[in-house]
Each structure stands twice: as C-alpha cells, then as structure tokens.
Amino acid sequence: MSNLALDSTGLNTTMAWCCQPLGKEELSAADSEKIAAMFKALSDPVRLRLFSRIAARPGGEACVCDIQDVGVSQPTVSHHLRKLREAGLLESERRASWVYYRVAPGVLAAMAGLLSQTS
C-alpha cells in the first residue's frame, strides 16, 4: 500500500501527500481512485485553463471575476470550479459578492512529486 495521507476531501493538501513517485511503489485501489479523480478533474480543457489561471496568479489566488473569461458561460465556469473544488484541487472563500479561489496547499508539489522520475 502506498504512503498517501489523505484528508476528509480524499486528498491531502499538506505536502506529505505522497512520498514515492509513481513507479516506485504500487498504489492501493483506494489511493488510485482518489488520484484518478484529481486527474479526471484536470482532464477537461476548461478546468485545466481555470486551474492554470488560478495557480499563475500572484499569491496563487484569484477572484472568479478575473478568471471567468474562458469561452464558456458563467454557469459553466461555476460548474467547472465546483468540480475542481470537489476533487480537492481548489479552495474557495466568499468575500462580499465575489468568490475567490486558490490552489489547495501542497497540491502542485504533490502532483509534481507523484509524477517525478527521481531515482
């Protein structure tokens, strides 16, 4: 079984998410389902663009008003952002009438570590 430490959303957001890259140890069925859900959420081009826009912002945080121009309607943007939140990739916070999104802590480092080829 892998050494994934997961929180209540199914994904850890604290850098200790995975200690071994893929190919170093076998994933458990539960871990592979959770990781697949994360990559499934990112497999949609609009979601990937939204995630990228948020991650590229100074401080890793963006108002939905600043990232919603991705060629789809506002309700569709909201749907995609919800899917990214449900996958544990984003966190959100309402401030007055706007919602601000940020990449969940440790997610980028965890994905990079999972996919790294270190020996």
Secondary structure, 3 states (H helix, E strand, C coil): CCCCCCCCCCCCCCCCCCCCCECCECCCHHHHHHHHHHHHHHCCHHHHHHHHHHHHCHHHEEEHHHHCCCCCCHHHHHHHHHHHHHCCCEEEEEECCEEEEEECCCHHHHHHHHHCCCC
